[in-house]
Amino acid sequence: MMKKNTDVLIIGAGLSGLMAAAKAADSGKKVLLVAKGMGALGLSSGCIDLWGYSLDHPEEICQDPVQEIIKMVAAQKDHPYAKVWDVLEESLSFFQQICSQNGLAYEVAEKGNWLLPTALGTVRPTYLAPAGMAARELPRAKNILVMGFQGLKDFYPEVLTTNLKNNMNLPADCQLTTLMLDLGKIELSPNNLAYLLEKDEVLQRLVSQIKPHLAEEMVILMPPVLGERGHTKVLLNLVESLGVQVYEVTNIPPSLPGQRLQQALLHHLKKQSVEIILGCTVIGTTVLGEHCTEVLAEGSGKNLTIAAKSIILATGSFLGGGMEAQPGKVIETVFHLPIKVLDEKWSAKEFLSLEGHPFSKFGIEVNNHLQPVNSQGEVVIKNIRVIGANLAGANYPIEKCGNGVALATGYKAGKLVGEV
Ligand SMILES: Cc1cc2nc3c(=O)[nH]c(=O)nc-3n(C[C@H](O)[C@H](O)[C@H](O)COP(=O)(O)OP(=O)(O)OC[C@H]3O[C@@H](n4cnc5c(N)ncnc54)[C@H](O)[C@@H]3O)c2cc1C
């Protein structure tokens, strides 16, 4: 049995765990991160959603997510944002700073939320967008060219243009056209196309097919396939060769923008000397009194005991593996912490209800220091902080706050353990 000793142990490598690790390492702590898998980030759009819709009119997109969160927190003290309100702004700046240091710039809109097109031509509100998606000129564009690729499934330019006309407030004289590019491959996945486009000769073949279709004040939209590791270089190269703005739009998972963010954060953590063990599942814990003294983890058939002063539980919800539903009950899988089940009914009758499903709000309740509490508000284990999707009270699919909550709670936990 291998033994490890660290200041801070983080369990989970989703956005919340990666943020917590970055902030704790920034505070000078020795940090070890273990995770059984990579979490939801690689499946997500790569955008940071803070808050999407109006509280008073849930069918309307909200322009200013911060103002909406202020209103919501005043009414719902048990929402995760209520516990991290004090650091929300600094957590967003910290995130932008470490991403840009690692070659992935994120941008805020001129006011509040970006309204960005999706592959289906719907409009998606989000707060921080990767520079390659932040289509600032779109609302004023005279010409929009939507490009697809022969052989690439799940991206159909005509669907995007037809729906975008109805969903986005475009200038009345804006022309929308489509173009199918042919790179001579029969079937393409987003990842192998992205890899191909990192080769200069392939990118230039693409440029020569687009050039005859360029027009005045044009914006080009395309699926998120502009490079895996060298994304920023591929994008700049394309923009310079064409002389017009080119943007990727969000598409269904798996998503390269989410994977790029994951890679940028992992790269940052390695530079900060954070030890990362992936493919490693926490399977047992030793709790003496109100403290966890050790956890037992298993990876590649080998066991590992880890002693840590502070532990951050970033195991996600049902999808990440942090919570499990069993007949009549929900359990937290690592420490068996109390779970707040907010309703007798776990799901709503209507699948696409604007109220969402109650099970999305199930999770662990915490105090303002992100320590887990029981139904009387008493701290259950003192040296644990809980972050991200396994917190009670948020309904991310409806509120559009998943990555915002993960980012801010991860940052605060990292900051708090840095002070211990
Ligand atoms: C398909 C999809 C798309 C999404 N798109 C968006 C989006 O575009 N914008 C947005 O803002 N939000 C989006 N969300 C929501 C958002 O991604 C999540 O709310 C947020 O990223 C959750 O992060 P997390 O770190 O809490 O958990 P997760 O990302 O779920 O990570 C949990 C981690 O814990 C690990 N783990 C679990 N149990 C153990 C154990 N016992 N031992 C070791 N490791 C363990 C997992 O392997 C994983 O690494 C999306 C979610 C999904 C599912």
The ligand as an SDF file (V2000), in Angstrom:
LIG
                    3D

 53 58  0  0  0  0  0  0  0  0999 V2000
  -23.3970   17.3080  -21.1220 C   0  0  0  0  0  0  0  0  0  0  0  0
  -23.2620   18.5200  -20.2310 C   0  0  0  0  0  0  0  0  0  0  0  0
  -23.0900   19.7740  -20.8100 C   0  0  0  0  0  0  0  0  0  0  0  0
  -22.9650   20.9080  -19.9920 C   0  0  0  0  0  0  0  0  0  0  0  0
  -22.7900   22.1300  -20.5880 N   0  0  0  0  0  0  0  0  0  0  0  0
  -22.6030   23.2250  -19.8070 C   0  0  0  0  0  0  0  0  0  0  0  0
  -22.3190   24.4950  -20.3970 C   0  0  0  0  0  0  0  0  0  0  0  0
  -22.2340   24.6130  -21.6170 O   0  0  0  0  0  0  0  0  0  0  0  0
  -22.1470   25.5710  -19.5940 N   0  0  0  0  0  0  0  0  0  0  0  0
  -22.2220   25.4630  -18.2240 C   0  0  0  0  0  0  0  0  0  0  0  0
  -22.0480   26.4800  -17.5330 O   0  0  0  0  0  0  0  0  0  0  0  0
  -22.4820   24.2840  -17.6350 N   0  0  0  0  0  0  0  0  0  0  0  0
  -22.6590   23.1610  -18.3990 C   0  0  0  0  0  0  0  0  0  0  0  0
  -22.9080   21.9460  -17.8120 N   0  0  0  0  0  0  0  0  0  0  0  0
  -22.9240   21.8630  -16.3600 C   0  0  0  0  0  0  0  0  0  0  0  0
  -21.5110   21.9100  -15.8340 C   0  0  0  0  0  0  0  0  0  0  0  0
  -20.6490   21.2510  -16.7390 O   0  0  0  0  0  0  0  0  0  0  0  0
  -21.4170   21.2400  -14.4960 C   0  0  0  0  0  0  0  0  0  0  0  0
  -22.4030   21.7340  -13.6310 O   0  0  0  0  0  0  0  0  0  0  0  0
  -20.0740   21.5200  -13.8380 C   0  0  0  0  0  0  0  0  0  0  0  0
  -19.0260   21.5220  -14.7530 O   0  0  0  0  0  0  0  0  0  0  0  0
  -19.8520   20.4700  -12.7610 C   0  0  0  0  0  0  0  0  0  0  0  0
  -18.5090   20.4400  -12.3860 O   0  0  0  0  0  0  0  0  0  0  0  0
  -18.0550   19.6080  -11.1440 P   0  0  0  0  0  0  0  0  0  0  0  0
  -16.5950   19.8320  -11.0110 O   0  0  0  0  0  0  0  0  0  0  0  0
  -18.8970   19.9150   -9.9680 O   0  0  0  0  0  0  0  0  0  0  0  0
  -18.3840   18.0490  -11.4720 O   0  0  0  0  0  0  0  0  0  0  0  0
  -17.9650   17.0770  -12.6380 P   0  0  0  0  0  0  0  0  0  0  0  0
  -17.5080   17.7970  -13.8430 O   0  0  0  0  0  0  0  0  0  0  0  0
  -19.0740   16.1140  -12.7840 O   0  0  0  0  0  0  0  0  0  0  0  0
  -16.6800   16.2980  -12.0520 O   0  0  0  0  0  0  0  0  0  0  0  0
  -16.7710   15.3320  -11.0660 C   0  0  0  0  0  0  0  0  0  0  0  0
  -15.4030   14.6840  -10.8850 C   0  0  0  0  0  0  0  0  0  0  0  0
  -15.4010   13.8450   -9.7330 O   0  0  0  0  0  0  0  0  0  0  0  0
  -14.8180   12.5810  -10.0680 C   0  0  0  0  0  0  0  0  0  0  0  0
  -15.2840   11.5830   -9.0920 N   0  0  0  0  0  0  0  0  0  0  0  0
  -16.5570   11.2660   -8.7430 C   0  0  0  0  0  0  0  0  0  0  0  0
  -16.5360   10.3390   -7.7530 N   0  0  0  0  0  0  0  0  0  0  0  0
  -15.2220   10.0790   -7.4730 C   0  0  0  0  0  0  0  0  0  0  0  0
  -14.5560    9.2120   -6.5540 C   0  0  0  0  0  0  0  0  0  0  0  0
  -15.2100    8.4250   -5.7070 N   0  0  0  0  0  0  0  0  0  0  0  0
  -13.2000    9.1950   -6.5570 N   0  0  0  0  0  0  0  0  0  0  0  0
  -12.4970    9.9790   -7.4010 C   0  0  0  0  0  0  0  0  0  0  0  0
  -13.0840   10.8170   -8.2820 N   0  0  0  0  0  0  0  0  0  0  0  0
  -14.4240   10.8650   -8.3140 C   0  0  0  0  0  0  0  0  0  0  0  0
  -15.2730   12.3930  -11.5080 C   0  0  0  0  0  0  0  0  0  0  0  0
  -14.5290   11.3770  -12.1520 O   0  0  0  0  0  0  0  0  0  0  0  0
  -14.9840   13.7950  -12.0530 C   0  0  0  0  0  0  0  0  0  0  0  0
  -13.6100   13.9840  -12.2970 O   0  0  0  0  0  0  0  0  0  0  0  0
  -23.0290   20.7860  -18.5880 C   0  0  0  0  0  0  0  0  0  0  0  0
  -23.2040   19.5270  -18.0010 C   0  0  0  0  0  0  0  0  0  0  0  0
  -23.3210   18.4010  -18.8140 C   0  0  0  0  0  0  0  0  0  0  0  0
  -23.5180   17.0830  -18.1610 C   0  0  0  0  0  0  0  0  0  0  0  0
  1  2  1  0
  2  3  1  0
  2 52  2  0
  3  4  2  0
  4  5  1  0
  4 50  1  0
  5  6  2  0
  6  7  1  0
  6 13  1  0
  7  8  2  0
  7  9  1  0
  9 10  1  0
 10 11  2  0
 10 12  1  0
 12 13  2  0
 13 14  1  0
 14 15  1  0
 14 50  1  0
 15 16  1  0
 16 17  1  0
 16 18  1  0
 18 19  1  0
 18 20  1  0
 20 21  1  0
 20 22  1  0
 22 23  1  0
 23 24  1  0
 24 25  2  0
 24 26  1  0
 24 27  1  0
 27 28  1  0
 28 29  2  0
 28 30  1  0
 28 31  1  0
 31 32  1  0
 32 33  1  0
 33 34  1  0
 33 48  1  0
 34 35  1  0
 35 36  1  0
 35 46  1  0
 36 37  1  0
 36 45  1  0
 37 38  2  0
 38 39  1  0
 39 40  1  0
 39 45  2  0
 40 41  1  0
 40 42  2  0
 42 43  1  0
 43 44  2  0
 44 45  1  0
 46 47  1  0
 46 48  1  0
 48 49  1  0
 50 51  2  0
 51 52  1  0
 52 53  1  0
M  END
$$$$
